[in-house]
Amino acid sequence: MKIKFNETEKSIEIKDGLKKQYLLMNISLIYILVNSVLFPLFVLDKKQMEWMGFIWIILGIFSIVLLAYQIFKKTASEKLKISEISSLTEKQFFGRKRFSLKLKNGKLRDLMEMKNEFDIEETKKLFKNIGIETN
């Protein structure tokens, strides 16, 4: 992961490819949502509609929930101003440390590519020097 601090603009730049990943995920979720509406209407007959229609309805609801979560709670911005960042949060997920930046607007920016202890320490040190608290 490449996190750079730009002193003149008072911002950080994160180069980790998360923007493309979020774009592809959102496109996939929209495709599933459209397919879950159109497939039962045009392809399934009455007898198939009992089970397959139920499965497509569940897939559609699942994609709506994930899309709403992606849009309202996550961000993939590559450039963040220091004034927008609230804190650096650390969570344990199946024994693995996951880091994200909590923004003042309530969104989270995941830091995905911290693979070893050296990257973690360097990131914590950078944010401590900038003046962003760590939770």
CYANA upper distance limits for C-alpha pairs under 8 A (distance plus 0.5 A):
  1 MET  CA     14 ILE  CA      7.90
  1 MET  CA     15 LYS  CA      6.92
  1 MET  CA     16 ASP  CA      6.08
  1 MET  CA    112 MET  CA      8.37
  1 MET  CA    113 GLU  CA      5.82
  1 MET  CA    114 MET  CA      7.03
  1 MET  CA    119 ASP  CA      8.45
  2 LYS  CA     13 GLU  CA      8.41
  2 LYS  CA     14 ILE  CA      6.32
  2 LYS  CA     15 LYS  CA      5.77
  2 LYS  CA     16 ASP  CA      7.26
  3 ILE  CA     12 ILE  CA      7.18
  3 ILE  CA     13 GLU  CA      6.13
  3 ILE  CA     14 ILE  CA      5.12
  3 ILE  CA     15 LYS  CA      7.06
  3 ILE  CA    123 THR  CA      8.36
  4 LYS  CA     12 ILE  CA      6.02
  4 LYS  CA     13 GLU  CA      5.69
  4 LYS  CA     14 ILE  CA      7.15
  5 PHE  CA     10 LYS  CA      7.92
  5 PHE  CA     11 SER  CA      6.56
  5 PHE  CA     12 ILE  CA      4.98
  5 PHE  CA     13 GLU  CA      6.99
  6 ASN  CA     10 LYS  CA      6.19
  6 ASN  CA     11 SER  CA      5.81
  6 ASN  CA     12 ILE  CA      6.31
  6 ASN  CA     13 GLU  CA      7.96
  7 GLU  CA     11 SER  CA      7.39
  9 GLU  CA     81 LYS  CA      8.17
 10 LYS  CA     81 LYS  CA      6.50
 10 LYS  CA     82 ILE  CA      6.36
 11 SER  CA     79 LYS  CA      7.24
 11 SER  CA     80 LEU  CA      5.94
 11 SER  CA     81 LYS  CA      4.51
 11 SER  CA     82 ILE  CA      5.66
 12 ILE  CA     79 LYS  CA      6.26
 12 ILE  CA     80 LEU  CA      5.95
 12 ILE  CA     81 LYS  CA      6.85
 12 ILE  CA     82 ILE  CA      7.51
 13 GLU  CA     78 GLU  CA      6.06
 13 GLU  CA     79 LYS  CA      5.06
 13 GLU  CA     80 LEU  CA      7.10
 14 ILE  CA     78 GLU  CA      5.47
 14 ILE  CA     79 LYS  CA      6.93
 15 LYS  CA     78 GLU  CA      6.92
 16 ASP  CA    111 LEU  CA      8.49
 16 ASP  CA    112 MET  CA      7.87
 16 ASP  CA    113 GLU  CA      7.40
 17 GLY  CA     21 GLN  CA      7.15
 18 LEU  CA     22 TYR  CA      6.61
 18 LEU  CA     76 ALA  CA      6.39
 18 LEU  CA    112 MET  CA      8.29
 19 LYS  CA     23 LEU  CA      6.66
 19 LYS  CA     76 ALA  CA      5.44
 19 LYS  CA     77 SER  CA      7.31
 19 LYS  CA     78 GLU  CA      7.91
 20 LYS  CA     24 LEU  CA      6.66
 21 GLN  CA     25 MET  CA      6.66
 22 TYR  CA     26 ASN  CA      6.55
 22 TYR  CA     76 ALA  CA      7.42
 23 LEU  CA     27 ILE  CA      6.67
 24 LEU  CA     28 SER  CA      6.61
 25 MET  CA     29 LEU  CA      6.66
 26 ASN  CA     30 ILE  CA      6.64
 26 ASN  CA     67 LEU  CA      7.06
 26 ASN  CA     70 GLN  CA      8.29
 27 ILE  CA     31 TYR  CA      6.62
 28 SER  CA     32 ILE  CA      6.70
 29 LEU  CA     33 LEU  CA      6.63
 29 LEU  CA     63 SER  CA      5.84
 29 LEU  CA     64 ILE  CA      8.20
 29 LEU  CA     66 LEU  CA      8.14
 29 LEU  CA     67 LEU  CA      7.12
 30 ILE  CA     34 VAL  CA      6.65
 30 ILE  CA     63 SER  CA      7.85
 30 ILE  CA     67 LEU  CA      8.34
 31 TYR  CA     35 ASN  CA      6.51
 32 ILE  CA     36 SER  CA      6.43
 32 ILE  CA     59 LEU  CA      7.75
 32 ILE  CA     60 GLY  CA      7.19
 32 ILE  CA     63 SER  CA      7.26
 33 LEU  CA     37 VAL  CA      7.01
 33 LEU  CA     59 LEU  CA      7.91
 33 LEU  CA     60 GLY  CA      5.38
 33 LEU  CA     61 ILE  CA      8.45
 33 LEU  CA     63 SER  CA      6.52
 33 LEU  CA     64 ILE  CA      7.54
 34 VAL  CA     38 LEU  CA      6.67
 34 VAL  CA     60 GLY  CA      8.49
 35 ASN  CA     39 PHE  CA      6.01
 36 SER  CA     40 PRO  CA      7.34
 36 SER  CA     56 TRP  CA      5.42
 36 SER  CA     57 ILE  CA      6.88
 36 SER  CA     59 LEU  CA      7.15
 36 SER  CA     60 GLY  CA      5.81
 37 VAL  CA     41 LEU  CA      7.27
 37 VAL  CA     56 TRP  CA      8.14
 37 VAL  CA     57 ILE  CA      8.30
 37 VAL  CA     60 GLY  CA      7.84
 38 LEU  CA     42 PHE  CA      6.60
 38 LEU  CA     43 VAL  CA      8.46
 39 PHE  CA     43 VAL  CA      5.87
 39 PHE  CA     44 LEU  CA      7.38
 40 PRO  CA     44 LEU  CA      5.59
 40 PRO  CA     45 ASP  CA      8.49
 40 PRO  CA     49 MET  CA      7.28
 40 PRO  CA     52 MET  CA      8.21
 40 PRO  CA     53 GLY  CA      6.20
 40 PRO  CA     56 TRP  CA      7.78
 44 LEU  CA     48 GLN  CA      6.20
 44 LEU  CA     49 MET  CA      6.30
 44 LEU  CA     52 MET  CA      8.36
 44 LEU  CA     53 GLY  CA      8.21
 45 ASP  CA     49 MET  CA      6.52
 46 LYS  CA     50 GLU  CA      7.69
 48 GLN  CA     52 MET  CA      6.38
 48 GLN  CA     53 GLY  CA      7.68
 49 MET  CA     53 GLY  CA      4.99
 49 MET  CA     54 PHE  CA      7.76
 50 GLU  CA     54 PHE  CA      6.92
 51 TRP  CA     55 ILE  CA      6.88
 52 MET  CA     56 TRP  CA      6.71
 53 GLY  CA     57 ILE  CA      6.61
 54 PHE  CA     58 ILE  CA      6.82
 55 ILE  CA     59 LEU  CA      6.75
 56 TRP  CA     60 GLY  CA      6.56
 57 ILE  CA     61 ILE  CA      6.73
 58 ILE  CA     62 PHE  CA      6.56
 59 LEU  CA     63 SER  CA      6.65
 60 GLY  CA     64 ILE  CA      6.72
 61 ILE  CA     65 VAL  CA      6.75
 62 PHE  CA     66 LEU  CA      6.75
 63 SER  CA     67 LEU  CA      6.44
 64 ILE  CA     68 ALA  CA      6.62
 65 VAL  CA     69 TYR  CA      6.70
 66 LEU  CA     70 GLN  CA      6.59
 67 LEU  CA     71 ILE  CA      6.60
 68 ALA  CA     72 PHE  CA      6.39
 68 ALA  CA     73 LYS  CA      8.42
 69 TYR  CA     73 LYS  CA      5.85
 69 TYR  CA     74 LYS  CA      7.43
 70 GLN  CA     74 LYS  CA      5.61
 70 GLN  CA     75 THR  CA      7.96
 71 ILE  CA     75 THR  CA      7.96
 72 PHE  CA    107 LYS  CA      7.59
 73 LYS  CA    106 GLY  CA      7.37
 73 LYS  CA    107 LYS  CA      5.13
 73 LYS  CA    108 LEU  CA      6.77
 74 LYS  CA    107 LYS  CA      5.65
 74 LYS  CA    108 LEU  CA      5.44
 74 LYS  CA    109 ARG  CA      6.61
 74 LYS  CA    110 ASP  CA      8.45
 75 THR  CA    107 LYS  CA      6.89
 75 THR  CA    108 LEU  CA      6.59
 75 THR  CA    109 ARG  CA      5.76
 75 THR  CA    110 ASP  CA      8.43
 76 ALA  CA    109 ARG  CA      6.58
 76 ALA  CA    110 ASP  CA      8.20
 77 SER  CA    109 ARG  CA      7.96
 80 LEU  CA     84 GLU  CA      7.31
 80 LEU  CA     85 ILE  CA      8.00
 81 LYS  CA     85 ILE  CA      7.50
 84 GLU  CA    103 LEU  CA      6.17
 84 GLU  CA    104 LYS  CA      6.05
 84 GLU  CA    105 ASN  CA      8.11
 85 ILE  CA    101 LEU  CA      7.26
 85 ILE  CA    102 LYS  CA      6.65
 85 ILE  CA    103 LEU  CA      4.91
 85 ILE  CA    104 LYS  CA      6.35
 85 ILE  CA    132 ILE  CA      7.92
 86 SER  CA    101 LEU  CA      7.92
 86 SER  CA    102 LYS  CA      5.94
 86 SER  CA    103 LEU  CA      5.48
 86 SER  CA    104 LYS  CA      5.75
 86 SER  CA    132 ILE  CA      7.49
 86 SER  CA    133 GLU  CA      8.10
 87 SER  CA    101 LEU  CA      6.42
 87 SER  CA    102 LYS  CA      5.76
 87 SER  CA    103 LEU  CA      7.57
 87 SER  CA    132 ILE  CA      6.13
 87 SER  CA    133 GLU  CA      5.60
 87 SER  CA    134 THR  CA      6.21
 87 SER  CA    135 ASN  CA      7.33
 88 LEU  CA     99 PHE  CA      7.49
 88 LEU  CA    100 SER  CA      6.41
 88 LEU  CA    101 LEU  CA      5.15
 88 LEU  CA    102 LYS  CA      6.63
 88 LEU  CA    127 PHE  CA      8.19
 88 LEU  CA    132 ILE  CA      7.49
 88 LEU  CA    133 GLU  CA      6.80
 88 LEU  CA    134 THR  CA      5.21
 88 LEU  CA    135 ASN  CA      6.57
 89 THR  CA     99 PHE  CA      6.15
 89 THR  CA    100 SER  CA      5.88
 89 THR  CA    101 LEU  CA      6.60
 89 THR  CA    102 LYS  CA      7.22
 89 THR  CA    134 THR  CA      6.48
 89 THR  CA    135 ASN  CA      5.34
 90 GLU  CA     97 LYS  CA      7.11
 90 GLU  CA     98 ARG  CA      6.21
 90 GLU  CA     99 PHE  CA      5.15
 90 GLU  CA    100 SER  CA      7.22
 90 GLU  CA    134 THR  CA      8.25
 90 GLU  CA    135 ASN  CA      6.78
 91 LYS  CA     97 LYS  CA      6.20
 91 LYS  CA     98 ARG  CA      5.68
 91 LYS  CA     99 PHE  CA      6.92
 92 GLN  CA     96 ARG  CA      5.93
 92 GLN  CA     97 LYS  CA      5.21
 92 GLN  CA     98 ARG  CA      6.63
 93 PHE  CA     97 LYS  CA      6.84
 93 PHE  CA     98 ARG  CA      7.31
 98 ARG  CA    111 LEU  CA      7.99
 98 ARG  CA    112 MET  CA      7.96
 99 PHE  CA    110 ASP  CA      6.80
 99 PHE  CA    111 LEU  CA      6.00
 99 PHE  CA    112 MET  CA      7.87
100 SER  CA    108 LEU  CA      6.76
100 SER  CA    109 ARG  CA      5.87
100 SER  CA    110 ASP  CA      4.67
100 SER  CA    111 LEU  CA      5.69
101 LEU  CA    108 LEU  CA      6.09
101 LEU  CA    109 ARG  CA      5.48
101 LEU  CA    110 ASP  CA      6.84
101 LEU  CA    111 LEU  CA      7.89
102 LYS  CA    106 GLY  CA      7.32
102 LYS  CA    107 LYS  CA      6.72
102 LYS  CA    108 LEU  CA      5.27
102 LYS  CA    109 ARG  CA      7.09
103 LEU  CA    107 LYS  CA      5.92
103 LEU  CA    108 LEU  CA      6.50
103 LEU  CA    109 ARG  CA      8.05
114 MET  CA    119 ASP  CA      6.12
114 MET  CA    120 ILE  CA      6.64
115 LYS  CA    119 ASP  CA      7.30
115 LYS  CA    120 ILE  CA      8.34
116 ASN  CA    120 ILE  CA      7.12
117 GLU  CA    121 GLU  CA      6.67
118 PHE  CA    122 GLU  CA      6.63
119 ASP  CA    123 THR  CA      6.57
120 ILE  CA    124 LYS  CA      6.69
121 GLU  CA    125 LYS  CA      6.54
122 GLU  CA    126 LEU  CA      6.60
123 THR  CA    127 PHE  CA      6.78
124 LYS  CA    128 LYS  CA      6.56
124 LYS  CA    134 THR  CA      7.99
125 LYS  CA    129 ASN  CA      6.63
126 LEU  CA    130 ILE  CA      6.75
127 PHE  CA    131 GLY  CA      6.66
127 PHE  CA    132 ILE  CA      5.75
127 PHE  CA    133 GLU  CA      7.76
127 PHE  CA    134 THR  CA      8.39
128 LYS  CA    132 ILE  CA      6.16
128 LYS  CA    133 GLU  CA      7.01
128 LYS  CA    134 THR  CA      8.13
